[in-house]
Amino acid sequence: MTSFDVDAITLDVLRRRTSAKWRFYEPDVIPAWVAEMDYPLAEPIAELRGWDFRWNATSVPTSLAIFWGEEMWRKSAADAESEDLSVYDYIGRKIAPAQKLEGLAAAVDTLTASFGAWKTPWGDINRFQRLTGDIVQPFDDAGASIPVPFASARWGSLASFGARPYKGTKKWYGTSGNSFVAAVEFGDSVRAIAVTAGGVNGDPKNKHFNDQAERYAKGELRPVYFYPNQLQGHTERTYKPGQ
């Protein structure tokens, strides 16, 4: 991990400078070294400060925030449990600013080592892949996959897409979260839209094996057909139970 001497410059020294960034600051600002433009983390911090807190496949701050969050989670989970605190509360209340900066530095290093640059859009990392009909999927960075903009519910995302790297991969592939999403309106008649992760057929040769993957990633829900008149033009075959 990149090493920084975070005690080499004090908050008082920086506040004596004439820059407006040190004349106006919030009480909970990460102190001292954060806003120094020659500091190696200045650019990643600027990315995070300018973020609108929304995930997006093209978002670099989403990548930074999630890798930073995962780094802090790994370092804090055991201590949080021992103090009977949620990991979120422990990170927010117990972790010193210097430790948080170390975590951000580690996240930047991890992104750079894995993807060649820390400025990697979230969708280049977070992927949906379905190569076989196996319940436990094999994942392969060389195989076809699609970007997924939403993140894990751990970080407040709805829909949730729980992804991580697997053996032999640098990209993250999702295996948990909202595999089926639906919105239903009840009234004189039922109206609904829905989407399934991937598709409803387990045969990779079948056209319905992965035909909902793009819809799922984009949040483009399809109509759900409840009534016979709605099925007209959308039926491939009919059958009766027992046939």
RAFENZI-V299679 format. One record per helix or strand of 3 or more residues. SS is the DSSP state (h for helix, s for strand). FROM is the first residue (numbers start at 0). LEN is the number of residues. Records with the same first field share a line. If there is no record, write none. Layout:
# RAFENZI-V299679
SS = FROM-LEN ; FROM-LEN
This chain:
# RAFENZI-V299679
h = 10-5 ; 19-4 ; 41-8 ; 59-23 ; 86-8 ; 96-19 ; 121-4 ; 152-3 ; 212-6 ; 227-4
s = 125-3 ; 160-5 ; 171-6 ; 179-6 ; 190-6
